[in-house]
Amino acid sequence: MTHNTIPASTLFLPVSDDLLTGAKLIQQASNWQEKYRQIMLLGKKLPSLADEYRLEVAQVKGCESQAWLYHRHINGQHFYLADSDARIVKGLIGLLLVATQGQTRSQIAQFDVSAYFDNLGLNGQLSPSRTNGLHALAQAIKHYATETY
């Protein structure tokens, strides 16, 4: 959802160093338990949306947990604000933001979520419902970048 009352300059920012570091730690983790732990820690680093932004119109359909996604197009780059009520999903959102935040329309259109999560060592590790939710979030990110201006 594009929400005109959200001040883009204060909320829609490049990915923080904490998120970048967290994504690297997930990629470097040697086993699933450590990757899971790092995803949960990454979820803690993603800021939570205030209750007034947890609107049904911003919910991503297809997620088992509740997830909200906002989009802003700023100077040819796409920025997202996202949250979930489940920490594992928040961590996965953080990973998606690392890959897409501040990217151009064509970069996001070319983003391959399966290849990205395979590179992180996460393919086959997530439950089918989490995988479906992850793909729904990735599709929503792509939709906003390619369909809205």
ABEGO torsion letter per residue (X at the ends): XBBAABBAAAABBBBBAAAAAAAAAAAABABAAAAAAAAAAAAAABBBBBAAABBAAABBBGBABBBBBBBBBBGGBBBBBBBBABAAAAAAAAAAAAAABGBBAAAAAABBAAAAAAAAGABGABBAAAAAAAAAAAAAAAAAAAABX
